[in-house]
Amino acid sequence: MKDPERGADAPGGGAAGGGEGERPAAQKAHGAPDPDRGGRPACSGRHPRHAKGAPDRPPGGESHAQQQPRKRRKRRRGRKVFARDGAAGPAAQPQPAANAPAAPTAAGAAGQQRQHQRPLNGQAVPGTGEAAAAPQRQHQRQPNGHAASPAAPGAAGFAQRQAPLPVYAALDLGTNNCRLLVAVPGRPGQFRVIDAFSRIVRLGEGLSSTGRLGQPAMDRAVEALKVCADKLGNRKVRKARLIATEACRAADNGAEFLARVEEEAGLKLEIIDRKTEARLAVSGCGPLVERGTDAVVLFDIGGGSSEIALIDVSRHRTPRLANHIVSWTSLPVGVVSLAERFGGREVTESVFEAMVGEVARLLDRFEGRGRLAHLASGARFHLLGTSGTVTTLAGVHLGLERYDRRRVDGLWLDNDNVDAMIARLLSWDFEARVANPCIGADRADLVLAGCAILEAIRRCWPSERLRVADRGLREGMLSELMADDGVWRRNRQEGRQGGHGGAVSR
């Protein structure tokens, strides 16, 4: 019988008429065919040729059935498993008579019911059909990062697999990027990404001058959304949220474009307002605000707008960081719109200062910008940036030959680091920016516009440190979907009952 978890022979019944430990003694003698081994001679950890002259019967005429039980070694996927002959373990099942129809074992029945979804990360994702009454089991961390349940001894243990984790999805169609995340919940406040997609589509190209989405830009976005639709169709998604931001908000033909998306890609996107966009950005970056922090200015530099939230966590902090927003604003400027206005290919120091001044004038109109003045002067205050601009600066600072999210997300940069990176980028011409592996052709004409927005924010809220976040709206949507669905609350209850451990964040 095949073990559905390992694809190897599972412990099961032996020859007809007895359990695994109850085979006739004559079948255990060296040279006698063993039915569990496909008719090959059975041995007890030693090949018969090593026992020269060994008698078939032991001295004194005792039969094998009268001897003390011996250990028998079996191999299962590279592991040695020892079982003691004559002692039927929990896995031993009574065998039916030779002329009776074979009844499926517990493991076989569960294996027939178990369904699998298409694996996107090289691992089979269990589907539905598990036994509803399977007890809770403690998870173990596996080398590949997946959580797995230790099977109980015997066939019944293999049949008691844990029910599959619910799948959630978040899609963000912005002015510059189309991004998708698919994840399953882990420990409270965490999730594990099982699929992702990101493509620069420049949906807002030309929007600042025409007020409409251009045909080539819409075509690029629709093609990217079709890829997202295929990925979502390959999963049994429990809940999903699909949003569009500034480009569709500001365009005269934004609603017409979303109708086309629904018709051609089969996805229904919602246009969120700027307040919701700011809240989702904060929710996505919550894990990067450490304990001991008093206040944070979080900013998300987008393609067509930039969201800024002032967060006070000096008093009692709740699990949702968005509950601590004391003031927020959305600037009607992003890397695409600013680069189109001032030029992004050839940026001199004077042009750069003109871009910084434009953003600074917008910040001066923000009435709530002083709400953190009593907390923003010490080391327990810092900036937190989530955008392609700050992740690009981090990659250049680290000298990465290829962008690595694991090294960038959560990185701290001090003032000298940021000043040096901005000065370095200003000293490069367009071709040099294209040649940098962390910038490339897609961002070479946008990165200095993003740096100008960052510089205006730094001058408005001076801080000794800036933390880089390679996360944002999608992570915020996933966090809110899972929290509202109560999956982490259920996990805590299961943990108290059965020691359930959660999966780690990506």
RODO-782483 format. One line per field, with one value per residue (C-alpha): residue number from 1; residue in three letters; x, y, z. Coordinates in pm, whole numbers, m for minus. Each point is the difference from the previous one (the first is absolute). Layout:
<kevexs>
zagu	[NUM_...]
nukol	[ALA_...]
x	[X_...]
y	[Y_...]
z	[Z_...]
</kevexs>
This chain:
<kevexs>
zagu	[1_2_3_4_5_6_7_8_9_10_11_12_13_14_15_16_17_18_19_20_21_22_23_24_25_26_27_28_29_30_31_32_33_34_35_36_37_38_39_40_41_42_43_44_45_46_47_48_49_50_51_52_53_54_55_56_57_58_59_60_61_62_63_64_65_66_67_68_69_70_71_72_73_74_75_76_77_78_79_80_81_82_83_84_85_86_87_88_89_90_91_92_93_94_95_96_97_98_99_100_101_102_103_104_105_106_107_108_109_110_111_112_113_114_115_116_117_118_119_120_121_122_123_124_125_126_127_128_129_130_131_132_133_134_135_136_137_138_139_140_141_142_143_144_145_146_147_148_149_150_151_152_153_154_155_156_157_158_159_160_161_162_163_164_165_166_167_168_169_170_171_172_173_174_175_176_177_178_179_180_181_182_183_184_185_186_187_188_189_190_191_192_193_194_195_196_197_198_199_200_201_202_203_204_205_206_207_208_209_210_211_212_213_214_215_216_217_218_219_220_221_222_223_224_225_226_227_228_229_230_231_232_233_234_235_236_237_238_239_240_241_242_243_244_245_246_247_248_249_250_251_252_253_254_255_256_257_258_259_260_261_262_263_264_265_266_267_268_269_270_271_272_273_274_275_276_277_278_279_280_281_282_283_284_285_286_287_288_289_290_291_292_293_294_295_296_297_298_299_300_301_302_303_304_305_306_307_308_309_310_311_312_313_314_315_316_317_318_319_320_321_322_323_324_325_326_327_328_329_330_331_332_333_334_335_336_337_338_339_340_341_342_343_344_345_346_347_348_349_350_351_352_353_354_355_356_357_358_359_360_361_362_363_364_365_366_367_368_369_370_371_372_373_374_375_376_377_378_379_380_381_382_383_384_385_386_387_388_389_390_391_392_393_394_395_396_397_398_399_400_401_402_403_404_405_406_407_408_409_410_411_412_413_414_415_416_417_418_419_420_421_422_423_424_425_426_427_428_429_430_431_432_433_434_435_436_437_438_439_440_441_442_443_444_445_446_447_448_449_450_451_452_453_454_455_456_457_458_459_460_461_462_463_464_465_466_467_468_469_470_471_472_473_474_475_476_477_478_479_480_481_482_483_484_485_486_487_488_489_490_491_492_493_494_495_496_497_498_499_500_501_502_503_504_505_506]
nukol	[MET_LYS_ASP_PRO_GLU_ARG_GLY_ALA_ASP_ALA_PRO_GLY_GLY_GLY_ALA_ALA_GLY_GLY_GLY_GLU_GLY_GLU_ARG_PRO_ALA_ALA_GLN_LYS_ALA_HIS_GLY_ALA_PRO_ASP_PRO_ASP_ARG_GLY_GLY_ARG_PRO_ALA_CYS_SER_GLY_ARG_HIS_PRO_ARG_HIS_ALA_LYS_GLY_ALA_PRO_ASP_ARG_PRO_PRO_GLY_GLY_GLU_SER_HIS_ALA_GLN_GLN_GLN_PRO_ARG_LYS_ARG_ARG_LYS_ARG_ARG_ARG_GLY_ARG_LYS_VAL_PHE_ALA_ARG_ASP_GLY_ALA_ALA_GLY_PRO_ALA_ALA_GLN_PRO_GLN_PRO_ALA_ALA_ASN_ALA_PRO_ALA_ALA_PRO_THR_ALA_ALA_GLY_ALA_ALA_GLY_GLN_GLN_ARG_GLN_HIS_GLN_ARG_PRO_LEU_ASN_GLY_GLN_ALA_VAL_PRO_GLY_THR_GLY_GLU_ALA_ALA_ALA_ALA_PRO_GLN_ARG_GLN_HIS_GLN_ARG_GLN_PRO_ASN_GLY_HIS_ALA_ALA_SER_PRO_ALA_ALA_PRO_GLY_ALA_ALA_GLY_PHE_ALA_GLN_ARG_GLN_ALA_PRO_LEU_PRO_VAL_TYR_ALA_ALA_LEU_ASP_LEU_GLY_THR_ASN_ASN_CYS_ARG_LEU_LEU_VAL_ALA_VAL_PRO_GLY_ARG_PRO_GLY_GLN_PHE_ARG_VAL_ILE_ASP_ALA_PHE_SER_ARG_ILE_VAL_ARG_LEU_GLY_GLU_GLY_LEU_SER_SER_THR_GLY_ARG_LEU_GLY_GLN_PRO_ALA_MET_ASP_ARG_ALA_VAL_GLU_ALA_LEU_LYS_VAL_CYS_ALA_ASP_LYS_LEU_GLY_ASN_ARG_LYS_VAL_ARG_LYS_ALA_ARG_LEU_ILE_ALA_THR_GLU_ALA_CYS_ARG_ALA_ALA_ASP_ASN_GLY_ALA_GLU_PHE_LEU_ALA_ARG_VAL_GLU_GLU_GLU_ALA_GLY_LEU_LYS_LEU_GLU_ILE_ILE_ASP_ARG_LYS_THR_GLU_ALA_ARG_LEU_ALA_VAL_SER_GLY_CYS_GLY_PRO_LEU_VAL_GLU_ARG_GLY_THR_ASP_ALA_VAL_VAL_LEU_PHE_ASP_ILE_GLY_GLY_GLY_SER_SER_GLU_ILE_ALA_LEU_ILE_ASP_VAL_SER_ARG_HIS_ARG_THR_PRO_ARG_LEU_ALA_ASN_HIS_ILE_VAL_SER_TRP_THR_SER_LEU_PRO_VAL_GLY_VAL_VAL_SER_LEU_ALA_GLU_ARG_PHE_GLY_GLY_ARG_GLU_VAL_THR_GLU_SER_VAL_PHE_GLU_ALA_MET_VAL_GLY_GLU_VAL_ALA_ARG_LEU_LEU_ASP_ARG_PHE_GLU_GLY_ARG_GLY_ARG_LEU_ALA_HIS_LEU_ALA_SER_GLY_ALA_ARG_PHE_HIS_LEU_LEU_GLY_THR_SER_GLY_THR_VAL_THR_THR_LEU_ALA_GLY_VAL_HIS_LEU_GLY_LEU_GLU_ARG_TYR_ASP_ARG_ARG_ARG_VAL_ASP_GLY_LEU_TRP_LEU_ASP_ASN_ASP_ASN_VAL_ASP_ALA_MET_ILE_ALA_ARG_LEU_LEU_SER_TRP_ASP_PHE_GLU_ALA_ARG_VAL_ALA_ASN_PRO_CYS_ILE_GLY_ALA_ASP_ARG_ALA_ASP_LEU_VAL_LEU_ALA_GLY_CYS_ALA_ILE_LEU_GLU_ALA_ILE_ARG_ARG_CYS_TRP_PRO_SER_GLU_ARG_LEU_ARG_VAL_ALA_ASP_ARG_GLY_LEU_ARG_GLU_GLY_MET_LEU_SER_GLU_LEU_MET_ALA_ASP_ASP_GLY_VAL_TRP_ARG_ARG_ASN_ARG_GLN_GLU_GLY_ARG_GLN_GLY_GLY_HIS_GLY_GLY_ALA_VAL_SER_ARG]
x	[0_139_41_m177_231_333_m77_166_m129_m193_m15_m294_m128_222_m93_m357_m107_207_140_347_151_m194_137_73_340_123_m29_247_284_293_m62_m378_m215_m145_m337_62_318_m152_115_363_178_m56_289_41_261_254_31_m19_343_152_m133_206_m123_m281_m261_m356_m117_170_185_m223_m268_m185_m209_28_m341_141_296_13_m136_269_26_m73_130_m196_92_m236_125_353_m95_49_m305_26_m294_4_m127_m279_m123_m284_26_m277_41_m68_m340_m180_m12_m318_m42_149_m340_m140_6_276_m125_188_216_m35_302_m129_m341_154_236_m293_m180_303_5_291_5_258_330_144_300_107_m210_m336_m266_m258_m352_m334_m120_183_m169_m194_62_381_151_223_373_305_183_370_216_127_323_m197_m187_m333_m182_m76_m171_183_m199_m128_142_m151_m247_m251_262_70_m372_m34_131_m73_m261_141_60_m235_143_m27_97_65_48_113_m22_187_115_327_m27_m237_65_m159_61_m155_58_m113_m16_271_64_m224_77_208_m57_197_3_m63_m8_80_4_127_31_63_m287_11_m376_22_229_m110_m284_126_m15_m309_m213_m67_155_178_m79_349_8_m340_108_308_m206_m262_266_152_m342_m66_309_m136_m337_168_188_m315_m185_259_m74_m305_2_m214_m1_165_14_87_59_92_155_92_10_m353_m112_117_m64_m315_m24_96_m343_m3_338_m113_m302_239_211_m307_m99_342_178_m299_113_m216_217_m109_136_96_20_320_m80_m49_326_189_m157_89_361_22_m158_249_303_m107_258_286_m92_195_m88_145_m91_m195_m96_41_m63_m88_1_m88_138_m217_m15_m279_m38_193_m169_138_m122_108_m11_16_83_136_m301_m163_40_m266_72_m125_249_m259_m193_281_m7_m36_17_40_13_20_211_m121_350_201_307_m176_m182_303_239_m236_m20_371_165_148_281_224_m24_243_36_m210_m277_14_m37_m296_m170_70_m148_m318_m59_92_m271_m256_118_m34_m374_m24_m158_73_371_89_m200_317_215_25_130_204_317_142_147_m337_m134_81_m120_m137_m7_m184_53_222_202_121_53_208_210_51_110_250_125_61_165_m224_72_m358_m285_m57_m314_124_291_m198_m324_56_338_98_163_134_9_351_m98_m300_193_277_m243_m190_325_125_m312_13_357_m105_m134_m299_207_181_m332_m125_314_m50_m167_m219_m137_m9_m175_m346_94_293_m218_m207_245_119_m357_m57_314_m134_m323_204_223_m302_m137_337_17_m353_57_375_96_323_m112_m207_m126_m63_m313_m42_m369_m310_m357_m14_135_m246_m291_108_40_m345_m165_147_m73_m360_m44_121_266_259_m256_m82_372_49_m289_138_344_m138_m176_261_323_m54_291_m40_187_254_m31_153]
y	[0_341_262_309_236_m144_m200_m305_m325_71_m240_m226_m357_m297_m337_m119_m135_227_347_114_m151_m324_m156_m374_m61_m201_310_184_m248_100_m100_m30_230_292_123_354_13_m114_m363_87_m177_164_92_170_265_m252_m157_m385_m26_150_m284_m282_m338_149_m271_49_m93_120_m241_m200_m38_318_155_364_61_m105_238_346_268_150_342_20_292_157_289_280_288_m8_m47_m313_m108_m280_m218_m292_m328_m157_333_141_377_253_m25_m373_m72_m339_m152_m126_m357_m91_m13_312_342_222_290_328_104_341_131_m137_157_336_m30_m57_305_226_248_222_340_97_79_339_m16_m357_m134_m174_200_m226_60_m95_m344_m39_m169_265_m161_m13_123_302_m73_209_131_m40_227_m184_83_139_248_m184_m101_m370_m215_m290_m312_m213_m355_m239_28_193_272_38_37_287_281_358_185_233_363_256_198_380_233_372_190_361_174_327_279_m176_m364_m293_m225_m317_m200_m336_m119_m230_104_m90_122_283_304_m196_m183_m204_101_m291_200_352_208_349_184_365_104_383_28_371_85_336_33_327_174_m157_m96_m339_m346_m65_m300_m158_41_m166_m285_m64_0_m237_m251_8_m42_m306_m161_82_m150_m325_m21_61_m260_m261_38_m54_354_51_380_258_376_161_375_282_323_347_m57_m138_252_302_m112_109_m345_m194_m162_m98_m164_m206_m118_m121_m177_m183_m104_m111_m118_m100_211_256_273_264_355_88_351_156_m46_m373_m15_163_m235_m310_114_36_m341_m162_149_m63_m274_243_239_m140_9_301_230_313_134_m68_193_m261_95_m186_166_m120_66_259_86_m23_m99_116_m113_129_m280_39_m323_163_m123_m343_m167_m221_m274_220_281_186_69_235_238_352_182_m86_156_m105_219_15_m69_m317_m111_m23_333_187_m147_88_359_65_m268_m320_m86_304_124_268_120_307_m212_m229_294_127_m339_5_350_m107_m283_221_249_m283_m107_356_m26_m309_135_m306_m17_121_m261_m190_301_m102_m346_64_132_m315_m334_m171_167_m101_6_m313_m7_m249_56_m84_313_m105_m365_117_222_m294_m227_259_56_m373_m29_m290_m161_m119_133_m212_71_m195_242_315_m42_140_158_308_300_299_356_m32_m314_168_319_m204_m207_303_178_m313_m34_368_m47_m278_68_m189_m283_m57_m27_m248_m209_m32_m339_146_273_m121_150_m11_236_199_300_m16_m60_361_128_m245_124_356_m103_m183_303_229_m242_m16_379_22_m272_m15_m339_m177_m324_m131_m356_m163_m208_m225_m42_213_m10_m370_m102_236_m153_m352_92_155_m287_m258_200_65_m369_m98_m248_117_m11_m361_m81_131_m213_m306_73_m2_m329_m183_199_119_199_247_39_273_310_m14]
z	[0_m90_266_m140_191_m112_m313_158_141_317_293_m53_32_m72_m153_6_331_228_66_m96_310_m36_m319_15_152_m296_m222_219_m46_m218_m358_39_m216_189_m136_132_m208_m325_38_79_285_336_223_336_m68_m139_m341_m8_m162_311_215_m137_111_199_60_m118_349_314_229_229_m266_94_m273_m99_148_339_m15_153_m234_m222_m154_m368_m199_m279_m227_m79_m211_131_365_205_194_254_100_239_m135_197_140_m198_14_m44_m376_m17_m148_5_m346_m161_m113_m334_m172_166_m171_135_212_m40_294_162_m188_m328_48_83_m295_m235_136_m1_m288_m101_m158_m257_176_m91_229_m56_290_m27_179_168_m120_148_98_334_291_186_336_m27_329_19_m24_74_m307_m68_m211_m304_m188_m293_215_m11_313_29_260_159_m78_283_12_m248_m283_208_60_m370_m65_246_m214_94_m201_m268_90_m159_m290_m29_m284_m45_m326_m33_m337_41_m226_m74_115_m1_301_139_317_95_357_281_367_250_353_120_m211_m252_m326_m249_m367_m238_m324_m117_m317_m81_m330_m88_m228_26_m9_84_m290_m145_251_150_m339_m157_296_m160_m4_m329_m218_14_378_39_m229_214_317_m138_m106_348_160_m216_152_345_m91_m107_329_200_m205_91_370_212_143_305_m9_m225_m35_m333_0_m237_123_m127_m376_m13_263_m200_m359_m178_m156_314_36_m368_39_299_m197_m269_265_127_m352_m126_314_212_296_176_150_249_m4_357_139_128_366_m52_m195_288_255_m202_m35_378_57_m233_176_360_71_m77_282_293_364_176_m290_91_m342_m370_m321_m259_m367_m317_m314_m284_m370_8_369_325_325_336_343_340_260_378_184_318_200_3_m338_m156_m256_m286_m58_m209_321_108_m298_139_m334_m366_m344_m362_m224_m362_m127_m63_m188_m337_18_141_m258_m284_123_66_m213_129_m242_42_360_113_357_m79_m153_300_241_m203_44_374_25_m180_248_297_m99_4_344_132_m65_221_318_214_m71_352_193_94_86_368_m96_m314_161_158_m99_55_m314_m356_m360_m165_m380_m218_m369_m294_74_344_m96_m297_227_233_m283_m127_354_46_m342_m99_m335_3_208_310_200_302_43_m76_195_350_m77_203_m170_191_m133_m139_m191_m162_m84_m161_m209_m131_m88_m173_m212_m93_m122_m242_m345_m138_m148_330_181_m259_49_375_72_276_m229_m359_m300_162_284_m138_m92_322_283_39_10_284_174_m23_175_264_55_50_262_178_19_138_266_75_138_82_m162_m288_m14_m338_m59_m301_78_m11_m128_m86_340_165_m189_90_366_16_m192_236_314_m102_m83_348_m115_252_281_m93_m15_353_125_m175_140_354_m69_m204_m8_m357_m141_m281_m325_m38_m206_m345]
</kevexs>
